[in-house]
Amino acid sequence: MTVVDLPLLATTAASALDAGGRGTGSGQGGVVGGFTHVVHDGDGGAVVTRTVLPCGTRVLTESMPGLLSATVGFWVGVGSRDEQPGHLGSTHFLEHLLFKGTTKRNALQIAEAFDAVGGESNAITAKEHTCYYARVLSEQLPMAVDVLMDMVADAVLDPEELERERGVILEELAMDQDDPTDVAFEHFTEHVFRGNPLSRPIGGTPEEILAVPRARVWEHFREFYRPEGLVVTAAGGLEHAEVVDMVVRSMADAGWDAYAPATPRERRTRGSLDATTPQPDWGRHVLHRPVEQSNVVVGRPGLVAGDDRRYHMTVLNAALGGGMSSRLFQEIREKRGLAYNTFSFGGSYSDAGYFGMYAGCTPAKTDEVLRLMVEELDKLAQDGIGEVELAKVVGQLAGGTVLALEDTGSRMSRLGSAELTTGEFYDLEETMGRVRAVTPEQVQALAQELAEGPTVVQIVAAEQN
């Protein structure tokens, strides 16, 4: 089993090597002044290797023998929570605008580069990071790295494209508002994280998108899109040294210097944030929309990222609402026929987290379904989980984890999360070992904590006559 620290500086690299990583010395992959270490060698022959370039950019790869494709992601540790007054909406704006042209490529050329080889490219904005990614045949990986680096390092944010994309983003936000489930979750998050930057919607509001000028979006881009804040992760049929070489060469082509000394941007931690502790807006909140179903979310604050009890939460969620045999699904759908979809969920960030349960039901059944969700959590808190149910849940999690890691995109994302969030890499055996080590008492104790005290209830209900 392997847990490896991912140090930011060469002077602290020994901690990673002592924890199980294998150093390969500085200068590997043509990088002088940086350092490289093998993070993990296992999981069916897959090898995880990491290089920190002199400029602070971190490159992590997972070589998966026998695959003919690869997924690569360019991660920037900036999300919607990092926007300052005047910049609100800029993070999501940039996710769109980076596909709209650089000094070397226009928007059509960026799109054609991937379409011409049957590849896929996209991006995602989150509360604490942004990722631009592509999946291509392994032989096309140099092209994917070059295009993504060009976008991240040399985007022009053309004024005409910006105004055109402003309309596209407004349409995207309008589409989201037409999805009552999205609306319910967004407002639930707003109420749980009230007073903290995490409460802001990831995509921004229509008012923010309409108001933010190009100058502010450009300032946001120049502040956060820098070599020392970039993390590149890739998984699939690849060689680490070749990927590092691709990154270094594409940096030079885009105007960045891989050899200019810089310290990698520090990871976000609870202690490093100057943010207000969330003050949840407890109670029942109802929004009326022209819908046929009520979308009901109930929950409260949960665990922060890196909490030692995160594996307890994983097991709890699987037992309570993680599949067709889960307690919520069996009680609300199978036994009573009150909902088509019901589940539990959790989310963790650097300084706050949430836990909740969801169901969609006919308006007349709203109160009954809400009561049943709360009762199922209470039962788990009062009676705990038996050994047979725990074994079933562990088997479910083991199978789901292995199946997820059959996908290069999942492995690429695992590397990005390890580098940006925890600073630790857990191999499959270690991850499942920690899941299997969870006891019934630990699950019950966490359930008791989550069931205690007030809750936030968000309902998107049918319009009243």
C-alpha positions as CSV (number, residue, x, y, z in Angstrom):
1,M,0.0,0.0,0.0
2,T,1.3,3.5,-0.9
3,V,0.7,7.0,0.4
4,V,3.2,9.5,-1.1
5,D,3.6,13.2,-0.3
6,L,3.8,15.5,-3.3
7,P,6.4,18.1,-2.2
8,L,6.5,21.5,-3.9
9,L,10.2,22.2,-3.4
10,A,13.2,20.1,-4.2
11,T,14.5,20.7,-0.6
12,T,11.5,18.9,0.8
13,A,11.4,16.1,-1.9
14,A,13.0,13.7,0.6
15,S,9.7,13.5,2.5
16,A,8.0,12.1,-0.5
17,L,10.8,9.6,-1.2
18,D,10.8,8.5,2.4
19,A,7.0,7.9,2.1
20,G,7.4,5.5,-0.8
21,G,8.2,7.6,-3.9
22,R,11.4,6.8,-5.7
23,G,13.6,9.7,-6.8
24,T,15.1,9.8,-10.2
25,G,17.2,12.9,-9.6
26,S,17.0,16.4,-11.1
27,G,17.5,16.8,-14.8
28,Q,15.1,13.9,-15.8
29,G,13.1,14.5,-18.9
30,G,15.5,17.3,-20.0
31,V,14.6,19.4,-17.0
32,V,17.6,21.1,-15.3
33,G,16.9,22.5,-11.8
34,G,13.6,20.8,-11.3
35,F,13.1,17.3,-9.8
36,T,11.4,14.1,-10.7
37,H,10.2,11.2,-8.6
38,V,8.3,8.0,-9.2
39,V,5.2,8.3,-7.1
40,H,3.9,4.8,-7.6
41,D,4.7,1.7,-9.5
42,G,1.8,-0.8,-9.5
43,D,-1.9,-1.1,-10.2
44,G,-1.6,-3.5,-13.1
45,G,1.7,-2.1,-14.3
46,A,0.7,1.6,-14.3
47,V,3.5,3.9,-13.2
48,V,2.8,7.3,-11.7
49,T,5.7,9.8,-12.1
50,R,5.9,13.5,-11.1
51,T,8.1,16.3,-12.2
52,V,8.3,19.8,-10.8
53,L,9.8,22.2,-13.4
54,P,12.0,25.0,-12.4
55,C,9.2,27.5,-13.3
56,G,6.9,25.9,-10.7
57,T,4.7,23.9,-13.1
58,R,4.0,20.4,-11.9
59,V,3.6,17.5,-14.4
60,L,2.1,14.2,-13.3
61,T,1.6,11.2,-15.5
62,E,0.2,7.7,-15.1
63,S,1.5,5.3,-17.8
64,M,-1.0,2.6,-18.5
65,P,0.6,-0.2,-20.6
66,G,-1.4,-1.4,-23.6
67,L,-3.6,1.6,-24.1
68,L,-3.6,3.5,-27.4
69,S,-5.1,6.7,-26.1
70,A,-4.5,9.2,-23.3
71,T,-6.3,12.0,-21.5
72,V,-4.4,15.2,-20.5
73,G,-5.6,18.0,-18.2
74,F,-4.3,21.5,-17.6
75,W,-5.3,22.5,-14.1
76,V,-5.3,26.0,-12.6
77,G,-6.0,26.4,-8.9
78,V,-8.5,29.1,-9.3
79,G,-12.3,28.8,-9.0
80,S,-15.4,30.8,-8.5
81,R,-14.5,31.3,-4.8
82,D,-11.4,33.3,-5.7
83,E,-13.2,36.1,-7.6
84,Q,-12.9,39.5,-6.1
85,P,-15.4,42.4,-6.4
86,G,-15.3,43.6,-10.0
87,H,-14.1,40.2,-11.2
88,L,-17.2,38.2,-10.4
89,G,-18.0,35.8,-13.2
90,S,-14.5,36.0,-14.6
91,T,-13.5,32.3,-13.9
92,H,-16.4,30.9,-15.9
93,F,-15.9,33.5,-18.6
94,L,-12.3,32.4,-19.0
95,E,-13.3,28.7,-19.3
96,H,-15.1,29.7,-22.4
97,L,-12.8,32.4,-23.8
98,L,-9.6,30.3,-23.8
99,F,-11.2,28.2,-26.6
100,K,-11.8,31.4,-28.6
101,G,-8.3,32.1,-29.8
102,T,-4.6,32.7,-29.2
103,T,-2.0,34.7,-31.0
104,K,-1.4,31.5,-33.2
105,R,-4.8,29.9,-33.5
106,N,-8.3,31.2,-33.9
107,A,-11.4,29.4,-32.4
108,L,-12.0,27.3,-35.5
109,Q,-8.4,26.1,-35.6
110,I,-8.5,25.1,-32.0
111,A,-11.7,23.1,-32.6
112,E,-10.4,21.6,-35.8
113,A,-7.2,20.4,-34.2
114,F,-9.1,17.9,-32.1
115,D,-11.9,17.1,-34.5
116,A,-9.4,16.2,-37.3
117,V,-8.0,13.4,-35.2
118,G,-11.3,12.2,-33.5
119,G,-10.3,13.7,-30.2
120,E,-12.4,15.4,-27.5
121,S,-11.7,18.6,-25.7
122,N,-13.6,20.5,-23.0
123,A,-13.2,22.3,-19.7
124,I,-14.8,22.5,-16.3
125,T,-15.0,25.4,-13.8
126,A,-15.4,24.5,-10.1
127,K,-15.3,26.4,-6.9
128,E,-11.6,25.9,-6.3
129,H,-10.1,25.0,-9.6
130,T,-10.5,25.1,-13.4
131,C,-9.4,22.3,-15.8
132,Y,-9.0,22.2,-19.6
133,Y,-8.7,18.7,-20.9
134,A,-8.5,16.5,-24.0
135,R,-8.7,12.8,-24.8
136,V,-6.8,11.7,-27.9
137,L,-4.9,8.8,-29.5
138,S,-1.5,8.6,-27.8
139,E,0.2,9.5,-31.1
140,Q,-1.8,12.8,-31.0
141,L,-0.8,13.7,-27.4
142,P,1.9,16.2,-28.5
143,M,-0.8,18.1,-30.5
144,A,-3.1,18.1,-27.5
145,V,-0.5,19.4,-25.1
146,D,0.6,22.1,-27.6
147,V,-3.0,23.4,-28.1
148,L,-3.9,23.3,-24.5
149,M,-0.7,25.1,-23.5
150,D,-1.3,27.7,-26.2
151,M,-4.8,28.3,-24.8
152,V,-3.7,28.5,-21.1
153,A,-0.5,30.6,-21.7
154,D,-1.3,32.8,-24.8
155,A,-5.1,33.4,-25.0
156,V,-5.9,36.8,-26.4
157,L,-9.4,37.3,-25.1
158,D,-10.5,39.0,-28.3
159,P,-13.1,41.8,-27.5
160,E,-15.5,40.7,-30.3
161,E,-15.3,37.0,-29.2
162,L,-15.7,38.1,-25.6
163,E,-19.0,39.9,-26.3
164,R,-20.2,37.0,-28.5
165,E,-19.4,34.5,-25.7
166,R,-21.1,36.7,-23.1
167,G,-24.3,35.8,-24.9
168,V,-23.4,32.1,-25.0
169,I,-22.8,32.1,-21.2
170,L,-26.1,33.8,-20.6
171,E,-27.8,31.1,-22.6
172,E,-26.0,28.4,-20.6
173,L,-27.1,30.0,-17.3
174,A,-30.7,30.2,-18.6
175,M,-30.5,26.5,-19.5
176,D,-29.3,25.7,-16.0
177,Q,-32.2,27.7,-14.6
178,D,-34.6,25.5,-16.6
179,D,-33.3,22.5,-14.7
180,P,-35.1,22.4,-11.4
181,T,-32.6,19.9,-9.9
182,D,-29.7,22.2,-10.7
183,V,-31.6,25.1,-9.2
184,A,-32.3,23.2,-6.0
185,F,-28.7,22.2,-5.5
186,E,-27.3,25.6,-6.3
187,H,-29.6,27.3,-3.8
188,F,-28.9,24.6,-1.2
189,T,-25.2,25.3,-1.5
190,E,-25.8,29.0,-1.2
191,H,-27.7,28.5,2.0
192,V,-25.3,26.0,3.6
193,F,-22.2,28.2,2.8
194,R,-23.8,31.6,3.5
195,G,-21.2,34.2,4.3
196,N,-18.4,32.3,2.6
197,P,-17.1,32.7,-1.0
198,L,-18.1,29.1,-1.6
199,S,-21.7,30.2,-1.5
200,R,-21.4,31.9,-4.9
201,P,-22.6,30.1,-8.0
202,I,-19.8,28.6,-10.0
203,G,-21.0,30.0,-13.3
204,G,-21.7,33.5,-12.0
205,T,-25.1,35.2,-12.2
206,P,-26.5,36.8,-15.4
207,E,-26.0,40.2,-13.7
208,E,-22.3,39.5,-13.1
209,I,-21.7,38.1,-16.6
210,L,-23.4,41.2,-18.1
211,A,-21.5,43.6,-15.9
212,V,-17.9,42.3,-16.0
213,P,-15.7,44.1,-18.5
214,R,-12.9,42.6,-20.6
215,A,-10.3,44.5,-18.5
216,R,-11.4,42.7,-15.3
217,V,-11.4,39.3,-17.0
218,W,-7.9,40.0,-18.4
219,E,-6.7,41.0,-14.9
220,H,-8.1,37.7,-13.5
221,F,-6.4,35.8,-16.3
222,R,-3.0,37.4,-15.8
223,E,-3.1,37.0,-12.0
224,F,-3.9,33.3,-12.0
225,Y,-2.8,31.8,-15.3
226,R,1.0,31.6,-14.6
227,P,3.6,28.8,-14.8
228,E,3.8,28.5,-11.0
229,G,0.1,27.9,-10.8
230,L,-0.2,25.3,-13.6
231,V,-0.6,21.5,-13.0
232,V,-0.5,19.2,-16.0
233,T,-1.8,15.6,-15.5
234,A,-2.0,12.9,-18.1
235,A,-2.9,9.2,-18.1
236,G,-3.0,6.5,-20.7
237,G,-0.5,5.2,-23.3
238,L,2.4,7.5,-22.7
239,E,5.9,8.0,-21.4
240,H,6.5,10.5,-18.6
241,A,9.8,11.9,-20.0
242,E,8.2,12.5,-23.4
243,V,5.2,14.3,-21.8
244,V,7.6,16.6,-19.8
245,D,9.4,17.4,-23.0
246,M,6.1,18.2,-24.7
247,V,5.2,20.6,-21.8
248,V,8.6,22.3,-21.9
249,R,8.6,22.8,-25.7
250,S,4.9,23.9,-25.8
251,M,5.7,26.4,-23.0
252,A,8.5,28.0,-25.1
253,D,6.2,28.1,-28.1
254,A,3.5,29.9,-26.1
255,G,5.9,32.5,-24.6
256,W,6.6,30.9,-21.1
257,D,10.0,29.9,-19.9
258,A,10.1,26.5,-18.2
259,Y,13.6,27.3,-16.7
260,A,12.7,30.7,-15.2
261,P,12.9,30.0,-11.4
262,A,9.7,30.2,-9.5
263,T,8.1,28.5,-6.5
264,P,5.0,26.5,-7.2
265,R,1.8,28.1,-5.9
266,E,1.0,26.9,-2.4
267,R,-1.9,24.5,-2.0
268,R,-5.0,25.9,-0.6
269,T,-5.5,24.9,3.1
270,R,-8.0,25.8,5.7
271,G,-5.4,27.8,7.6
272,S,-4.2,29.7,4.5
273,L,-7.7,31.1,3.6
274,D,-8.9,34.5,4.7
275,A,-12.5,33.5,4.5
276,T,-15.5,33.9,6.8
277,T,-16.8,30.7,8.4
278,P,-20.1,29.8,6.8
279,Q,-23.2,30.8,8.7
280,P,-25.9,28.5,7.3
281,D,-29.3,29.9,6.5
282,W,-31.2,27.2,8.4
283,G,-34.7,26.2,7.7
284,R,-37.1,25.6,4.8
285,H,-36.6,27.5,1.5
286,V,-39.0,27.2,-1.4
287,L,-38.7,28.4,-4.9
288,H,-41.7,28.1,-7.3
289,R,-41.1,27.0,-10.9
290,P,-43.4,25.7,-13.7
291,V,-42.5,22.0,-12.9
292,E,-44.4,18.8,-12.4
293,Q,-42.2,17.5,-9.5
294,S,-40.9,18.9,-6.3
295,N,-37.1,18.7,-6.1
296,V,-36.2,18.3,-2.5
297,V,-32.8,18.7,-0.9
298,V,-32.1,18.5,2.8
299,G,-28.7,18.7,4.5
300,R,-26.2,20.6,6.5
301,P,-22.4,21.3,6.7
302,G,-20.2,18.3,6.2
303,L,-16.5,17.5,6.1
304,V,-13.7,19.7,4.8
305,A,-11.2,18.3,2.2
306,G,-8.6,16.1,3.8
307,D,-10.7,15.3,6.9
308,D,-9.5,12.0,8.4
309,R,-13.2,10.9,8.4
310,R,-13.6,11.2,4.7
311,Y,-13.6,7.4,4.3
312,H,-16.3,7.2,7.0
313,M,-18.3,9.6,4.8
314,T,-17.8,7.5,1.7
315,V,-19.1,4.4,3.4
316,L,-22.0,6.3,5.0
317,N,-23.1,7.8,1.7
318,A,-23.0,4.4,0.0
319,A,-25.1,2.8,2.7
320,L,-27.6,5.7,2.9
321,G,-28.1,6.7,-0.7
322,G,-25.4,5.3,-3.0
323,G,-27.2,2.8,-5.1
324,M,-30.4,0.8,-5.8
325,S,-29.9,-1.3,-2.6
326,S,-29.3,1.9,-0.5
327,R,-31.6,2.8,2.4
328,L,-33.1,5.8,0.7
329,F,-33.8,4.0,-2.6
330,Q,-35.3,1.0,-0.9
331,E,-37.5,2.9,1.5
332,I,-38.7,5.8,-0.7
333,R,-38.8,4.2,-4.1
334,E,-39.0,0.5,-3.8
335,K,-41.2,0.1,-0.8
336,R,-43.4,3.2,-1.1
337,G,-43.2,4.3,-4.8
338,L,-42.9,7.9,-3.8
339,A,-39.9,9.0,-6.0
340,Y,-38.1,7.9,-9.2
341,N,-34.8,9.2,-8.0
342,T,-33.4,9.6,-4.5
343,F,-29.8,9.6,-3.2
344,S,-27.4,11.1,-0.7
345,F,-24.3,13.2,-1.5
346,G,-21.4,15.1,0.0
347,G,-18.9,17.7,-1.1
348,S,-15.6,18.9,0.5
349,Y,-13.6,22.0,0.0
350,S,-10.6,23.6,1.7
351,D,-12.4,25.2,4.6
352,A,-16.0,23.8,4.4
353,G,-18.1,21.0,3.2
354,Y,-21.7,19.8,2.8
355,F,-23.8,16.7,3.2
356,G,-27.3,16.2,1.9
357,M,-30.1,14.0,0.6
358,Y,-32.2,14.5,-2.5
359,A,-35.5,13.2,-3.9
360,G,-37.8,14.2,-6.7
361,C,-41.5,13.6,-6.1
362,T,-45.0,14.8,-6.8
363,P,-45.9,18.0,-5.0
364,A,-48.5,16.4,-2.7
365,K,-45.8,14.0,-1.4
366,T,-43.2,16.6,-0.6
367,D,-43.6,16.6,3.1
368,E,-43.8,12.8,3.4
369,V,-40.6,12.3,1.3
370,L,-38.8,14.9,3.3
371,R,-39.8,13.3,6.5
372,L,-38.7,9.8,5.2
373,M,-35.2,11.1,4.2
374,V,-34.6,12.6,7.6
375,E,-35.9,9.4,9.3
376,E,-33.5,7.2,7.3
377,L,-30.5,9.3,8.5
378,D,-31.9,9.2,12.0
379,K,-32.1,5.4,11.9
380,L,-28.5,5.1,10.8
381,A,-27.5,7.4,13.7
382,Q,-29.6,5.5,16.3
383,D,-29.1,1.9,15.2
384,G,-25.9,2.0,13.2
385,I,-24.9,-0.3,10.4
386,G,-24.6,-4.0,10.6
387,E,-21.6,-6.1,9.5
388,V,-23.5,-7.6,6.6
389,E,-24.6,-4.2,5.2
390,L,-21.1,-2.9,5.8
391,A,-19.6,-5.7,3.8
392,K,-22.0,-5.1,0.9
393,V,-21.1,-1.4,0.9
394,V,-17.4,-2.1,0.9
395,G,-17.8,-4.5,-2.0
396,Q,-19.9,-1.9,-3.9
397,L,-17.2,0.8,-3.4
398,A,-14.3,-1.6,-4.3
399,G,-16.0,-2.6,-7.6
400,G,-17.0,1.0,-8.4
401,T,-13.5,2.3,-7.7
402,V,-11.8,-0.2,-9.9
403,L,-14.3,0.2,-12.8
404,A,-13.8,4.0,-12.6
405,L,-10.1,3.6,-12.9
406,E,-10.5,1.7,-16.2
407,D,-11.0,5.2,-17.7
408,T,-8.0,7.4,-18.5
409,G,-10.0,10.5,-17.7
410,S,-10.7,9.3,-14.1
411,R,-7.0,8.6,-13.6
412,M,-6.0,12.0,-15.0
413,S,-8.5,13.6,-12.6
414,R,-7.2,11.6,-9.7
415,L,-3.7,13.0,-10.2
416,G,-5.1,16.5,-10.5
417,S,-7.0,16.2,-7.2
418,A,-4.0,14.7,-5.4
419,E,-1.7,17.5,-6.5
420,L,-4.1,20.4,-6.0
421,T,-6.1,19.4,-3.0
422,T,-4.4,17.0,-0.5
423,G,-0.8,16.9,-1.7
424,E,-0.8,13.2,-1.2
425,F,-1.2,10.3,-3.7
426,Y,-3.1,7.2,-2.6
427,D,-2.8,4.1,-4.7
428,L,-5.8,1.8,-5.2
429,E,-4.7,-0.7,-2.5
430,E,-4.3,2.1,0.1
431,T,-7.6,3.7,-0.8
432,M,-9.5,0.4,-0.5
433,G,-7.6,-0.5,2.6
434,R,-8.8,2.7,4.3
435,V,-12.4,2.0,3.1
436,R,-12.2,-1.6,4.5
437,A,-10.8,-0.3,7.8
438,V,-14.0,1.8,8.4
439,T,-15.9,0.3,11.4
440,P,-19.7,0.3,12.1
441,E,-19.0,2.5,15.1
442,Q,-17.3,5.2,12.9
443,V,-20.2,5.2,10.5
444,Q,-22.7,5.6,13.3
445,A,-20.7,8.3,15.0
446,L,-20.6,10.4,11.8
447,A,-24.3,9.8,11.2
448,Q,-25.1,11.0,14.7
449,E,-23.1,14.2,14.0
450,L,-24.9,14.8,10.7
451,A,-28.3,14.0,12.1
452,E,-27.9,16.4,15.1
453,G,-29.1,20.0,15.0
454,P,-30.8,22.1,12.4
455,T,-30.9,21.5,8.6
456,V,-31.1,23.4,5.4
457,V,-34.1,22.4,3.3
458,Q,-34.3,23.6,-0.3
459,I,-37.4,22.8,-2.4
460,V,-38.1,23.7,-6.0
461,A,-41.9,23.3,-6.2
462,A,-44.7,23.7,-8.7
463,E,-46.1,27.2,-9.1
464,Q,-49.1,27.9,-6.9
465,N,-52.4,28.7,-8.4
